[in-house]
């Protein structure tokens, strides 16, 4: 039987070490591989902030770039967290007023999210990337020594999926399976 008639199953795990079942048809995987190079946005094009920066600096960056969340790097350029404008404003909101004092008192590392998913392309399959992007708008990408390389975005994955949906029949002949019982889901 032709290899394209089988689904490939993988066991992958999310940041909480929970098992996630995953399957891709080899034909779909082949088309996604054609677009996989476009998923990555290099670090040189990404706004980030250092973990020891004052919170007001991060507030200004997030306000100017209009990103929902940005990576936080340490001095060694390793990703140590993620930061959003909502995390900062949460520190500014008091019971009866808004205070800007936290912006000058706190550092980014005092506010940042420290539990997050990140990937290394040499250790991560396309299937794993897709599953992680379900719950994350982007994934920080690191090299083998943990240095920040850039991000993989859900937006780019969706564009690749759009390519597959619109071009599948340009690459493959699709033949319906006969005698399919319509009552089986």
C-alpha positions in Angstrom: 0.0 0.0 0.0 1.2 3.5 -0.8 2.8 5.5 2.1 0.4 8.3 1.5 -2.5 6.2 2.8 -1.2 6.1 6.4 -1.3 8.7 9.1 1.9 9.1 11.2 1.3 9.3 15.0 3.6 11.2 17.4 3.8 11.5 21.1 4.6 15.1 22.1 4.4 17.0 25.4 3.4 20.5 26.3 5.2 22.7 28.9 3.2 20.9 31.7 4.6 17.5 30.5 1.1 16.4 29.4 1.0 14.1 26.5 -0.5 15.4 23.3 -1.5 13.1 20.4 -0.5 14.3 17.0 -0.9 13.0 13.5 -0.1 14.4 10.1 -0.6 12.8 6.7 2.7 12.5 4.9 1.2 14.5 2.0 0.2 17.3 4.3 3.6 17.2 6.0 5.3 17.5 2.6 3.4 20.6 1.7 4.0 22.2 5.1 7.7 21.5 4.7 7.6 23.6 1.5 6.6 26.6 3.7 8.4 25.8 6.9 11.2 28.3 6.2 8.7 31.2 6.3 7.5 30.4 9.8 10.6 31.9 11.4 11.2 35.6 12.2 14.8 36.3 13.1 15.8 37.9 16.4 17.1 41.0 14.5 13.5 41.8 13.6 12.0 41.1 17.0 11.3 43.6 19.8 12.5 42.3 23.2 13.5 43.6 26.6 16.2 42.5 29.0 15.2 41.0 32.4 17.1 43.6 34.4 15.6 46.6 32.6 13.3 49.0 34.5 9.7 48.2 34.0 9.1 51.7 32.6 11.4 50.8 29.7 9.4 47.7 28.9 6.2 49.7 29.2 7.5 52.1 26.6 8.6 49.4 24.2 5.3 47.5 24.4 3.3 50.7 23.9 5.4 51.7 20.9 5.6 48.3 19.1 2.0 47.4 19.8 2.8 43.7 20.3 0.7 41.8 22.8 3.7 40.0 24.3 7.5 40.1 23.8 10.4 37.9 24.8 12.6 38.8 27.8 16.3 38.0 27.5 19.1 37.9 30.0 22.6 39.3 29.5 23.6 36.1 27.8 20.8 36.5 25.2 18.9 33.5 26.5 15.1 33.7 26.7 14.1 33.8 30.4 10.5 35.0 30.1 7.7 36.7 28.3 6.2 40.1 29.1 2.9 41.7 28.1 1.4 45.2 28.6 -1.4 43.5 30.7 1.2 42.1 33.1 2.7 45.6 33.6 -0.7 47.4 34.0 -1.8 44.7 36.5 1.1 45.9 38.7 -0.1 49.5 38.3 -3.7 48.8 39.2 -4.5 49.4 42.9 -7.9 49.0 44.6 -8.9 52.6 44.2 -6.4 54.1 41.7 -3.7 53.6 39.1 -0.1 54.1 40.2 2.9 54.6 38.0 5.3 53.9 40.9 5.8 50.2 39.9 7.2 51.4 36.6 10.2 53.0 38.4 10.5 50.6 41.3 10.2 47.2 39.6 12.4 45.4 37.0 11.1 43.4 34.1 12.1 40.1 35.9 9.7 41.0 38.8 6.7 41.0 36.4 7.6 38.6 33.5 6.0 35.2 32.9 8.6 32.6 33.6 6.7 29.5 32.5 6.4 29.4 28.7 7.1 27.1 25.8 10.2 27.6 23.6 11.6 25.5 20.8 14.8 24.5 19.1 14.4 23.7 15.4 16.9 20.8 15.6 14.9 19.2 18.4 11.3 20.0 17.4 9.0 18.6 14.8 6.5 20.6 12.7 3.7 18.7 14.6 5.1 19.8 18.0 5.3 23.4 16.8 1.7 23.3 15.6 0.4 22.0 19.0 2.4 24.5 21.0 1.1 27.3 18.8 -2.5 26.4 19.6 -2.1 28.1 23.0 0.7 30.5 22.1 0.6 33.3 19.5 4.4 32.9 19.1 7.2 30.6 20.3 10.7 31.8 21.1 13.3 29.9 19.1 16.6 29.1 20.7 19.8 27.4 19.4 21.5 24.4 21.0 23.1 26.6 23.7 19.8 28.4 24.5 20.6 31.7 22.7 17.5 33.5 21.4 17.3 33.1 17.6 13.9 34.6 16.8 10.2 33.5 17.0 7.9 31.2 15.3 4.4 32.7 14.9 0.9 31.3 14.8 0.1 33.8 12.0 2.8 32.3 9.7 1.6 28.8 10.5 -1.9 29.8 9.5 -0.6 31.2 6.3 1.2 27.9 5.6 -2.0 26.0 6.3 -3.8 28.3 3.9 -1.2 27.4 1.3 -1.9 23.7 1.9 -5.6 24.1 1.7 -5.5 26.0 -1.6 -2.7 23.9 -3.2 -3.2 20.3 -2.1 -4.8 19.2 -5.3 -2.1 20.9 -7.3 0.4 18.4 -5.8 -1.7 15.3 -5.2 -4.5 13.4 -6.8 -7.3 13.0 -4.3 -9.5 9.9 -4.7 -12.4 9.4 -2.3 -12.4 6.3 -0.3 -15.2 3.9 -1.5 -17.7 2.2 0.7 -17.2 4.7 3.5 -20.0 4.1 6.1 -21.6 7.5 6.5 -22.7 6.8 10.1 -19.1 6.3 11.3 -17.4 9.5 12.4 
